[in-house]
Amino acid sequence: MNKIIIYLSVFFIILLSACEPIENRLSIGDPIKAEQLNISATPVMVNGKRSNKIIMENHSPVMSNWNYGVGVSQKMTDTVLLVITGDNDILFTGLNPDGTTINKTLTVNVEELSFSVPAEWGYLCGEGEKEWVWAESKCWGNGGYLASTEPSWWVLNPDGMEEQAKGEGANASMIFSISGASLTKNKSDGTSLTGTFSFDLTKTKTTSGGILWAKGQFKTTGVTILCGVSPDEDKIAVNTFDILELTSDRLVLAYAPAGTGEWGTAYFWVFIPKK
C-alpha cells in the first residue's frame, strides 16, 4: 500500500511539472533606428577610379533588402553592378525583429563603367531616364508570331490608339528610369501611373528556321505599357513581352497568348524616343 501511495505521488508531481507554463525569457531585442544602422555601399576601385561594381554590407541586427535601382537583393553582403556613371541611390530597407522597418538611402558615385553591363539599359533609360512615345506610323497591330517583326496585318497609327485604350493614344508617353527601374505611364488626360520594369536578355526566341526573332523578355510590375492589353483575350492586361528590337531610337515589343504557334496571331508595339 505504501508503495502505491509513493508511485501515485511521483506521478502527480511529474504531471504537475509538465503542465507548468514555460516562460520565454528570450528577448528579440529593441528595434533600431535608421541612424543606428551599420551599413555601407562601396565602389570597387579600378585604376584609381570608382567603378560600377558595388559592395553592399549590412552589419546591423536587421534583415536586409537592398534596392540598387536595376535590381534588389536580400543578402547581408552582396556585390552588384550599377549601369550608369554619376550619383546612384541605393535604398536599404531593414526589418527589425519586432516586425518594424527602417529605411536609409546611400548615394554612391560611379566614375567609370569598368565592368560591362547590357547596353540596352542606356538605350532604354538614356543617362538616367528617357521618355518614349508611339512611333509616328505602324505603331500597333498584329502579325505573325515568330514571323513578323512589326505590325503587319491589322495596323494602327497613334491617332487610332485612343479607341484601344482611352488616354493612351497620341500625346501619351512612357518614362523609363534607372532609379528604381521605374516605369511611369503618362496618359493624355494628365494622369500618371507608376510601376517597375525589368528585362532578361537570356530569354531569346528563334523561328523554326533557326533565325533569332526575340532578343529577350521585357516585364512590367504595377503598371502596363501604353495600351498593354491583349485584344484576343478580352483586353486583359499584359505584363510580359518579347523584345524584338531595342536600340537608342526604337523599341519593338510583341505578345502572343500562351500556346500560340508560329504564324499565329501576335500583337506588336512600336515606340520611339520623344523629340
N, C-alpha and C positions, 0 to 999 in steps of 0.2 A: 504493500500500500504506500509506504514512504517513497519507494522508487517511482511509482506512478505520479505522485504529487510533485516530485523533483522534475520528472520529464515534462509534465504539464507546465510547470513554472518556467523551465527553459524555453519551451515552445512559445509561450506568450511573450517572453522577453524578446525573442527573435522576431516575432510578428509585429510587436510594437516598434521595434527598431526599424523594420522595413517600411513601416507606414509614416515615419517621421519625414517631413519635407526636407529636401536637400537645399540648403541655402547657397545661391550662386554668388560667390564672392569675387567673380572675375569682373573687372571693370573694363568697359570698352574705351575708356579714356575720354577726356574732354575734347570737343571739336576744336580744330584750329581755324584761324582766320587767314585771309589772303596774305597779310603782312608777315605771317609766321611760316609761309611756305618756303621750303628749301628746294627750289627748282632752278634749272638753267637750260639754256639753248645756245650752244656754242658752235660757230662755224669752224670747220676744219681748215687750217691754213695750208695753202698750196703756193709755193714760190713767193711767200711773203704776203699773199692776198687772201682775204676771207672768201672761201669757196662756197658753193651751194650745197655742200654736204654738211648737215647739221646734226650734232649730237644733243639729244634731249635727255635730261636726267631729272628724276624725282627722288629726293631723299627725305621726303616728308611721310608721316604715318597716314597717308590717304591713298585711295586708289586713283589711277591716272586716266585721263582722257585728253590727248593732245590733238588739236585741230590745227594743222600746219598749212591750211589753205587748199592744197591739192590732195589731201588725204587726212586720215585720222589714225591714231594709234592708242592702244590701251596699255602699252608696256611701261614699266617703271623707267627703263632706259631703252632708247631706240635711236637709230641713225636713219635719217631720211634725206631726200633730195628736194630742194626748192627749185623753182623753174624760172625765176626772173631775178635780175640784179636789183640792187637798191634795198630799201627797207621792206622787210617781210614780217607780218604779225603772226605770232603763234599763240593761239588761245588754249590755256590749260584749264581744265575743269577737274577739281579734286572731289572725291567722295569721302566724307568723314564716316567714322564707324557708326555714328548715330543717324546716318542717312542724309545729313545736310550736305550741300555742295558749296564749293568756293571756286571763284573764277579769278584768273590773273592772265594778263596779256604780256607776252615777251616779244620785243622787237629785235630782230637780228638784221644786220646789214650784210648783204652779199655783194662782193666786189667783182666776182668773176664766176661764170658758169664753167668751173673746172671739170665738172662731171656731167656727161651728156644726159640730156633729157629730151623727150619727144618734141620735135619742132612744132607739132600740132598745138601745143599749149600756146605758143607765141602766135600762131596763125589765128587761133580762136579768140584769144584774150589780148592780143597786142602787147603793150608794155605793162599791162595791169588789168585793163578792161577794154572791151570793144563792143560796139553796137552794130547789130545786124538787122537787115530788113529783107523783105521779099525781093527776089530777082525781078527785073523790070518786065520780063515776059517768060512764059512757060515756067511759072514758079511752083505750081502744084498740079497734081493729077495722078493718073495711074498709067501702068505699063506692065511689062512682063517681069515677073520675079526671076532673079538670077539671069536676066537677059537685058532689059532696058537699063539705061544709066541716068535717065531723067524722065519727066512726064512725057508719054509718047502716044497714048490713046485718047483719053479724056484729059484735056489740057486747059488750065485756067491761068489768067494773068491776075495781078494784085487787085484790080477793081472787081474781080469776081469772087474774091475770097470772103467778103462780108456775109454772103449767103451761107457759107460753110461754117463760119464761127464768128458770131457777132462781136464787133470791136477788134477783130484780129486780122483784118484785111489791110488795105492801103493805110498808111500812116501809123501802123502798129510796128513795134520793134522788139528786139531782144538784146539784153546786155549780158555778156559773159564776162565774169570777173574771176581772176585768180584768187583773190581774197575770199576764202571760204568756199572756193569753187562754186560761186553763186550764179544763178540764172534769174534775171529779172525780166518778166514779160510786161511790156508797156502797151496797153490797149489804146485804140484810137479815141476812146471816150475819156481818157485821162486817168484811168485806174491802172494799178500795177499789181502783179503777183510775183512773189519771190520764192525760189526753192534752190536746189543744188543740182549740179550735173557731174558726170564722170564719163570717161571713155576708156575702152580697153582695146588696144591695137593688136592684141594677140588673137582676138576673136574674128578672124577673117573668114570669108566665104568665096568659094570658087564655083564656076559653072561646070556643067558636065564635061565640057571640053578642056577643063583644067585652067581656064582663064580667071585671074583674080577679079572678083566682082565687088566684094566689100572689103575695105581695108581695116575694119574694126567695128566696134559696137559702141553706141552712144546711149547714155541713160540719163533721165531726169528724175528728181525726187521732190515732191511737194508742189510741182508746177509742170505744165506741159510746154512744149514749144508752141509757136504760133500754129493754130489750127491742128493741134496734136490729137486728132481723133481718127477713128477708123470708120469710114462710111459704110463698109460692108458688115460691120458689127454693131449696128445701132449707134454709131458715133461714140463708142466707148473711148475713154482716154487712153492714149498710147504713151508709154514712157521709155520704151526700148526700141532703138532703131539701128539699122545697118548704116555705117558710114561709107558712102560711095566716093565722096570727094571732100577733102578738107585742105584748102590752101589759104593763103593770105587774102584772097579775093573771091572765094567761092566755097559754099558749104552745101553738099547734097546728101540728104538722108533718105532712107527707104524703110518701109514697113510692109509686112505681109502677115496675115493671120497664121497661127500655128498650123502646120500640115500642108501649107501651100507648096505646090510642086513647081518645077521650072516652067516658066512662061505662064504660070498662074497670075492672078491679079495682085499687084503690089502697088503701093502709093508712094509718091515721091515729093519731097520738099526741097526747094532750092532757094538759098539765101545769099545775099552779098553784103559787104560792109556798107554802113550808112555813109553817104558822102557829106 
